[in-house]
């Protein structure tokens, strides 16, 4: 993983597929805190399936929002217009 947010997300997927939900959620949370929107969506899915708690989902939303507030810029807004990977998931909290 060594700081690679996509690797962290991938580890979470492997853990989830192996049935290790607590470990998966832990890795999804870390990835969400570094702006990995797929990780946030996966926590949301796990919450809707009853595998993650409301507190875990709320914490992930707050970590993601904190990250967005730290990186928000006009250049990123322009990039988001061209590529979904750079789009913000605002309004979730």
HUMOWO-V356815 format. One record per backbone hydrogen bond with DSSP energy under -0.5 kcal/mol. NH is the residue of the N-H (numbers start at 1). CO is the residue of the C=O. If there is no record, write none. Layout:
nh->[NH;NH]
co->[CO;CO]
This chain:
nh->[4;5;8;9;10;11;12;13;14;15;16;17;18;19;20;21;24;25;26;27;28;29;30;31;32;33;34;34;35;36;37;39;40;41;42;43;44;45;46;47;48;49;50;51;52;57;58;59;60;61;62;63;64;65;66;67;68;69;70;71;72;77;78;79;80;81;81;82;83;86;87;92]
co->[1;3;4;5;6;7;8;9;10;11;12;13;14;16;15;19;20;21;22;23;24;25;26;27;28;29;30;31;32;31;35;36;36;37;38;39;40;41;42;43;44;45;47;46;46;53;54;55;56;57;58;59;60;61;62;63;64;65;66;67;68;73;74;75;76;77;78;79;79;83;84;89]
